[in-house]
Amino acid sequence: MNYNIKRVLCGICAAVAVFACRKPETVVPTPSPGGEMDKPKSDPVLVFKAEPLIVSAEGGVYTYQFSTNRRPSVESSASWVSVLCSSHVKGKSEAVASDIDEYDLVLTIDALESGEDRSAIITISAPECESQILNITQERKKSGTNSLVSFVIKADANGLEKDVAFTLDEKTKTYSAMYLKWIDKQEPQMLVPTFETDGQSVSVNGQSIVSGESAISFADDFEIVVKAENGEENIYKLSFNCPQINTELPVMRIHIPASEITSKETYKKTKLDLYRPGSQEGMWSSQSNEEVEIRGRGNSTWGLPKKPYRIKFPEKFSPIGLNHAKAKSWVILAHDMDKSLLRNHLAFEMSRILFSSGDTFHDEHTLTFTPCSQFVNVYMGNEFHGVYQMSDHMEVSKGRIGLDKLEKDDGADAEKITGGHLIETNIHNDEGYPVAFTSSHGIYMDHKYPKDDDMDIAQYQYMEDFIDKAEKVLYSSDFKDPTNGWRKYFDECSLADFIIIKEFAGDMDGYTSTYFYKRRGVDKIYFGPIWDLDKGWNNDKRTPHGDTLTQLMIYGGFYMPPYINPDWFHRFWQDADFRKFVGQRWASKKAELKAKVLSELEEKPKQMHKAIEANFSVWKFYYQYSDEANMPAQTYELEIERMKNLTEKRAALLDEKFR
């Protein structure tokens, strides 16, 4: 016979005649009306079926049923379980034989205020019958506390210079800390934290961890789960800003401190480590590879607090997945004036769109090379030195500026001397003869190729004469002539794309560090590759030709010296057909360029937010050492928003000005 277990309220038995037992004793129920419990009936029967009872600390009232044809008794082994037992006063179930009586058993269990779990046994007996028992377990009230009270990475246990104490952001439930020293050990990302908790257990990724014993990877942010005794969980986020181990960016460690690199001309030897977390590609190890050479680079940027550098490997090398070129020389750009750290990167992204090898806009002689752009976390000595942009050294070589090879042994050969030539315009005249020269119109220029240590002077003279010839046509009365005017010596398509990039960026510094080149057998000057736009997006105080926010940069000659009047770019712009040509190219590419710039401004800060935070912990954000650059917005986030707004406004302005 099956009986259901029912849980009822405390007053369920108030209307029934009962006997109570608060002490361990036997309770004998009253006989049913007309019953004679001492009178033997048929074979003895005692039926009671119930699973062991597990009760919470709050206690409660529980009702069971049993049946027997003998006089029963009920006994509780514990005083905290009260027993109430009575026979049914109304009819019985049809399934019960006429000589068997049914009984209700009501258990009242007191609350467990303190202490450990406790147990009791309820025994139901009847003459000539096998006793039946009910096991009761009352569990103590389990704690609901599940806080992570503190979290520290101890120096001694982890090879650090000092303890790293994490701070809690109560709103986001994030424990965070920053450490900017080099960790000199195998698997530096694996660290053993020491923590305090009032919970029962702590786990990471489903694995239990023990304070002061368990090693955890801190390369990325992770969740730490604190579980209370009652099973309730509290989830915290752990964020450790340590550029050496974070997976956002590749890491470069130059073993000598920055103070030892004092020259732009003289290289300094050093050990170097270079790696991309999670990848073996393009690694350079101080333990297994030779030393490299490093020196300063740049013009005005070399005089800034955060300095740029040129690194020369002992062999041709493709670092950290930059497989477009295998070369000895690479540069890391500091962007001290560019507080967004992104202006050059944005310009390179635009260049990749306009100077695409798949774009039929350019002729077959145009070089489609754009310098690479890979942000890296740089350490110098044992100190984090900031976020740098690793890029190509601007040189003629395979995978870079792919000009025709021209060397000293070629001499004045009539065919070979025509190319290739790479020229950089400059506001400085400090390279010295024969590298530096001045055009017939007074523009400072430098020969970048052929190299000064492997050239015949006739080769330099050829290119200088060609530039003079082109300038004479540019400043002639019939310079607009489509056949014999400036287009005979200057490539219109590469010039148009050069202007679009410089204008969209709002780069008043567009004349300085501008490159152009000449191919062998092609009597034209081509513009590019794109380089040096850290003063774009309203980052230049120098406004010699009006408001740069409402005017074209070309009216300022991209800051070409004022005595060159009109300068090259202003002269080009005097040609109405060329203005129309630029406008058409802009209209066809504007949407793609604008979308790319806005996308990079949105995504890049997210992709390297820890690195950016670390960079401006080393280098002050709201500050300009240079008297040429504008102050940024009050915060990095606001500076990015400002650049987004400038991009939108500049695109609208070019729609109007290029029309």
Stockholm file with secondary structure:
# STOCKHOLM 1.0

chainA/1-659         MNYNIKRVLCGICAAVAVFACRKPETVVPTPSPGGEMDKPKSDPVLVFKAEPLIVSAEGGVYTYQFSTNRRPSVESSASWVSVLCSSHVKGKSEAVASDIDEYDLVLTIDALESGEDRSAIITISAPECESQILNITQERKKSGTNSLVSFVIKADANGLEKDVAFTLDEKTKTYSAMYLKWIDKQEPQMLVPTFETDGQSVSVNGQSIVSGESAISFADDFEIVVKAENGEENIYKLSFNCPQINTELPVMRIHIPASEITSKETYKKTKLDLYRPGSQEGMWSSQSNEEVEIRGRGNSTWGLPKKPYRIKFPEKFSPIGLNHAKAKSWVILAHDMDKSLLRNHLAFEMSRILFSSGDTFHDEHTLTFTPCSQFVNVYMGNEFHGVYQMSDHMEVSKGRIGLDKLEKDDGADAEKITGGHLIETNIHNDEGYPVAFTSSHGIYMDHKYPKDDDMDIAQYQYMEDFIDKAEKVLYSSDFKDPTNGWRKYFDECSLADFIIIKEFAGDMDGYTSTYFYKRRGVDKIYFGPIWDLDKGWNNDKRTPHGDTLTQLMIYGGFYMPPYINPDWFHRFWQDADFRKFVGQRWASKKAELKAKVLSELEEKPKQMHKAIEANFSVWKFYYQYSDEANMPAQTYELEIERMKNLTEKRAALLDEKFR
#=GR chainA/1-659 SS CCCCCBCCCGGGGTTSCCEEESSSCEECCCCCTTCCTTSCCSSCCEECCCCCEEECTTCEEEEEEEEESSCCEEEESSTTEEEEEEECSSCCCTTSCTTCEEEEEEEEECCCCSSSCEEEEEEEECTTSCCEEEEEEECCCCCCCCCEEEEEECHHHHTCSSCEECEEETTTTEEEEECCBCCCSSSTTEECEEEEESSSEEEETTEECCTTTCCEECSSCEEEEEECTTSCEEEEEEEEECTTTCSSSCEEEESSCGGGCCCSSSCEEECEEEEETTEEEEEECTTTSCCEEEEECCSGGGGSSSCCEEEEEEEEECGGGCTTCCEEEEEEECCSSCTTSCHHHHHHHHHHHHTCTTCTTSCTTCCCCCCCCEEEEEEETTEEEEEEEEEECCCBSTTSBCCCCCCGGGTTCTTGGGCCEEEEEESCCCSCTTTEEECTTSCEEEEEESCTTSCCHHHHHHHHHHHHHHHHHHTSTTTTCTTTSGGGTBCHHHHHHHHHHHHHHTCTTCSTTEEEEECTTCCCBEECCCCCCTTTTTCCCCCTTSCTTTSCGGGGGGGCCTTSSSCHHHHHHTCHHHHHHHHHHHHHHHHHHHHHHHHHHHHHHHHTHHHHHHHHHHSCSSCCSSSSSCCCCSSHHHHHHHHHHHHHHHHHHHHHHTC
#=GC SS_cons         CCCCCBCCCGGGGTTSCCEEESSSCEECCCCCTTCCTTSCCSSCCEECCCCCEEECTTCEEEEEEEEESSCCEEEESSTTEEEEEEECSSCCCTTSCTTCEEEEEEEEECCCCSSSCEEEEEEEECTTSCCEEEEEEECCCCCCCCCEEEEEECHHHHTCSSCEECEEETTTTEEEEECCBCCCSSSTTEECEEEEESSSEEEETTEECCTTTCCEECSSCEEEEEECTTSCEEEEEEEEECTTTCSSSCEEEESSCGGGCCCSSSCEEECEEEEETTEEEEEECTTTSCCEEEEECCSGGGGSSSCCEEEEEEEEECGGGCTTCCEEEEEEECCSSCTTSCHHHHHHHHHHHHTCTTCTTSCTTCCCCCCCCEEEEEEETTEEEEEEEEEECCCBSTTSBCCCCCCGGGTTCTTGGGCCEEEEEESCCCSCTTTEEECTTSCEEEEEESCTTSCCHHHHHHHHHHHHHHHHHHTSTTTTCTTTSGGGTBCHHHHHHHHHHHHHHTCTTCSTTEEEEECTTCCCBEECCCCCCTTTTTCCCCCTTSCTTTSCGGGGGGGCCTTSSSCHHHHHHTCHHHHHHHHHHHHHHHHHHHHHHHHHHHHHHHHTHHHHHHHHHHSCSSCCSSSSSCCCCSSHHHHHHHHHHHHHHHHHHHHHHTC
//
